[in-house]
């Protein structure tokens, strides 16, 4: 092992995909009713999304401590890593990347390069995969970093939410805006690229799906397309059918259920696309 890749569980890559690319994922914490759960370890996604609508207090999330990252970096150094690339959820959404940077400053056995992906969910995952694939080509570390950062700028995440309620609970929108939006049946649509988050609203669920497809189509030629959802496989399949013509050369789309760390803020019933625009 020459260059190792670390990410966090907001990347939404399944264990088999992580193993295939040799990527290590550090779990975040989900805090529910006074109890902390390690994401992907102590609570399943199915259990979380089934419990979420009935929770009186909204769940909170937290980053792992510096020691967790240092321990993971140490393990990789023991396994032969000479340098480490640590790719994490956007600093605009979480403190994870800042904790990783502090850990990298304290860890001196090998050099750790921390990258703010500017993304969430499979956006982080696709960027981590790009880093791992580049590392597998035994490129110089600067070439691996350049490829990874360049690709990260070309990754876009678009998601249609079923309600504004969970954004209201997490403090992302005011109660007044959420109330008006739900009364008018407005569907929020989140857009993210290179750490910039934007939101627009459409009137119906169908129009939200159509808008998602339109946004991806407007990106032009794609290198990769993936789908995400929060406990709504049926609606994700509807989106897959609608988006199928956008990337016909890809035999099967990567699809993932979004981690509770993100789902706690956007709620169940969200569906979205993560697209890597061709360079």
C-alpha positions in Angstrom: 0.0 0.0 0.0 1.4 3.4 -1.0 -1.4 5.9 -0.8 -4.4 5.0 1.4 -7.8 6.7 1.3 -10.0 7.5 4.3 -13.5 9.0 4.2 -16.5 9.1 6.6 -19.8 7.3 6.7 -21.7 10.3 5.1 -20.2 9.0 1.8 -23.0 6.4 1.6 -20.8 3.7 0.1 -21.8 0.2 1.1 -19.2 -2.0 2.8 -18.6 -4.0 -0.4 -17.9 -0.9 -2.4 -15.5 0.4 0.3 -13.7 -2.9 0.4 -13.5 -3.1 -3.4 -11.6 0.2 -3.5 -9.7 -0.2 -0.3 -11.4 2.9 1.3 -11.7 3.3 5.1 -14.8 5.0 6.4 -14.9 6.6 9.9 -18.4 6.6 11.4 -20.2 9.7 12.7 -22.6 9.8 15.6 -26.4 10.0 15.6 -27.9 11.2 18.9 -31.4 10.0 19.6 -33.3 10.6 22.9 -30.1 11.0 24.9 -28.3 8.0 23.3 -25.5 8.1 20.8 -25.3 5.6 18.0 -22.3 5.0 15.6 -23.6 5.5 12.1 -23.7 2.1 10.3 -22.6 0.2 13.4 -25.2 0.6 16.2 -28.3 1.5 14.2 -29.5 0.4 10.7 -30.8 2.8 8.2 -34.1 1.0 8.1 -34.5 1.2 11.9 -33.6 4.9 11.9 -36.1 5.9 9.1 -38.9 3.9 10.7 -38.3 5.7 14.0 -37.7 9.2 12.7 -41.3 10.4 12.1 -42.3 9.5 15.6 -39.4 11.1 17.5 -40.6 14.0 19.6 -37.1 15.6 19.7 -35.2 15.8 16.4 -32.0 13.7 16.3 -28.7 15.5 16.4 -25.4 14.4 14.8 -21.8 14.8 15.8 -18.3 14.3 14.4 -15.9 11.6 15.8 -13.1 12.9 17.9 -9.5 13.5 16.8 -8.5 10.3 18.5 -10.7 8.3 16.2 -9.0 9.7 13.1 -5.5 9.3 14.5 -6.2 5.7 15.3 -7.4 5.0 11.8 -4.4 6.8 10.3 -2.1 4.8 12.6 -3.7 1.5 11.4 -3.2 2.4 7.8 0.4 3.4 8.5 0.9 0.0 10.1 -0.5 -1.7 7.0 2.1 0.1 4.9 0.6 3.4 3.8 3.2 5.9 3.1 0.7 8.8 2.6 -3.0 9.1 3.3 -5.8 11.1 1.6 -8.7 11.9 3.9 -11.9 13.0 2.0 -14.8 14.2 4.0 -18.3 15.8 3.9 -18.4 19.5 3.1 -17.4 21.9 5.9 -20.5 23.8 5.0 -22.5 20.9 6.5 -20.4 19.4 9.2 -17.3 19.8 11.4 -15.9 16.5 10.3 -13.3 17.9 7.9 -12.0 20.3 10.6 -11.6 17.5 13.1 -9.7 15.4 10.4 -7.4 18.4 9.8 -6.6 18.7 13.5 -5.9 15.0 13.6 -3.6 15.2 10.6 -1.6 18.0 12.2 -1.1 15.8 15.3 -0.2 12.6 13.4 3.4 12.6 12.2 4.1 9.1 11.2 3.0 9.6 7.6 1.7 12.6 5.7 -2.1 13.0 5.8 -3.8 15.2 3.1 -7.3 16.3 4.1 -9.7 17.2 1.4 -13.0 19.1 1.9 -15.1 17.3 -0.8 -17.6 20.2 -0.9 -20.2 17.5 -1.1 -22.5 15.2 0.8 -23.8 11.6 0.4 -22.6 9.8 -2.7 -21.0 13.1 -3.8 -18.4 12.4 -1.1 -18.3 8.7 -2.1 -17.7 9.3 -5.8 -14.8 11.7 -4.9 -13.3 9.2 -2.5 -13.5 6.5 -5.2 -11.7 8.8 -7.7 -8.9 9.2 -5.1 -8.7 5.5 -4.5 -8.6 4.7 -8.3 -6.0 7.3 -8.9 -3.9 5.9 -6.0 -4.2 2.4 -7.4 -2.6 3.6 -10.6 0.5 4.4 -8.5 0.6 8.0 -9.5 2.6 10.6 -7.6 0.7 12.0 -4.6 0.4 15.4 -6.2 -1.2 13.9 -9.3 -3.6 11.9 -7.1 -4.6 15.0 -5.2 -4.9 17.1 -8.4 -7.2 14.5 -10.0 -9.3 14.2 -6.9 -9.8 17.9 -6.3 -10.5 18.5 -10.0 -13.1 15.8 -10.1 -14.7 17.1 -6.9 -15.3 20.5 -8.6 -17.3 18.6 -11.2 -19.6 16.6 -8.9 -23.1 17.9 -8.4 -25.8 16.7 -6.0 -29.5 17.5 -6.5 -32.2 16.2 -4.2 -36.0 16.7 -4.0 -37.4 16.6 -0.5 -40.9 15.4 0.4 -41.4 18.1 3.1 -39.8 21.2 4.7 -40.5 19.9 8.2 -37.2 18.3 8.9 -35.3 21.3 7.6 -37.4 23.4 10.0 -36.6 21.1 12.9 -32.9 21.3 12.2 -33.0 25.1 12.0 -32.3 25.2 8.2 -35.6 27.1 7.5 -37.9 29.1 9.7 -41.2 27.7 11.1 -43.1 30.4 9.1 -41.5 29.4 5.8 -42.0 25.7 6.5 -45.6 26.2 7.4 -46.4 28.2 4.2 -44.4 25.8 2.1 -46.2 22.7 3.4 -49.6 24.5 3.1 -48.9 25.3 -0.5 -47.5 21.8 -1.1 -44.2 23.2 -2.2 -41.4 20.7 -2.6 -37.9 21.9 -1.7 -35.1 21.0 -4.0 -31.5 21.2 -2.7 -28.5 21.7 -5.0 -24.9 21.4 -4.0 -21.5 21.8 -5.8 -18.1 22.7 -4.5 -19.4 23.5 -1.0 -22.1 25.8 -2.2 -25.7 25.0 -1.1 -28.7 26.4 -2.8 -32.5 25.6 -2.6 -35.4 26.2 -4.9 -39.0 25.1 -4.7 -41.4 23.4 -7.0 -45.1 22.9 -6.7 -45.5 19.1 -6.9 -43.6 15.9 -6.5 -43.7 15.1 -10.2 -42.3 18.5 -11.1 -39.6 18.0 -8.5 -38.5 14.8 -10.3 -38.7 16.5 -13.7 -36.6 19.3 -12.4 -34.0 16.9 -11.0 -33.6 15.3 -14.4 -33.5 18.7 -16.1 -30.7 19.9 -13.8 -28.6 16.8 -14.6 -29.2 17.1 -18.3 -28.0 20.7 -18.2 -24.6 19.6 -16.9 -23.8 18.2 -20.3 -21.8 15.0 -20.8 -21.4 12.9 -17.7 -18.6 10.7 -16.3 -20.9 9.1 -13.7 -24.5 9.2 -12.5 -25.8 7.8 -9.2 -29.1 7.9 -7.3 -29.8 8.5 -3.6 -32.9 8.3 -1.5 -34.0 8.5 2.1 -36.1 5.3 2.7 -38.1 5.6 -0.6 -36.9 3.0 -3.0 -40.1 3.2 -5.0 -39.7 6.9 -5.8 -36.0 6.3 -6.4 -36.9 3.7 -9.1 -39.3 6.3 -10.7 -36.4 8.7 -10.9 -34.1 6.0 -12.3 -36.5 5.4 -15.1 -36.8 9.1 -15.9 -33.0 9.6 -15.8 -32.1 6.5 -17.6 -31.5 8.2 -21.0 -29.1 10.7 -19.5 -26.3 8.1 -19.1 -27.2 5.1 -21.3 -23.6 3.7 -21.4 -23.7 3.0 -17.7 -25.1 -0.6 -17.3 -26.5 0.0 -13.8 -26.7 3.1 -11.7 -25.0 3.2 -8.3 -27.8 3.8 -5.8 -27.7 4.3 -2.0 -30.0 5.0 0.9 -28.8 8.2 2.6 -27.1 7.9 6.0 -29.2 8.9 9.0 -26.6 11.6 9.7 -28.0 13.5 6.6 -31.5 12.0 6.7 -32.2 13.5 10.1 -32.0 16.9 8.5 -33.9 16.2 5.3 -36.4 13.6 6.4 -37.7 10.4 4.7 -39.0 10.4 1.2 -36.2 12.4 -0.4 -34.7 11.3 -3.7 -31.9 12.7 -5.7 -29.1 12.4 -8.3 -25.4 12.7 -7.9 -23.6 13.5 -11.1 -20.0 13.7 -12.1 -19.7 16.0 -15.1 -17.1 15.1 -17.8 -13.9 17.0 -17.6 
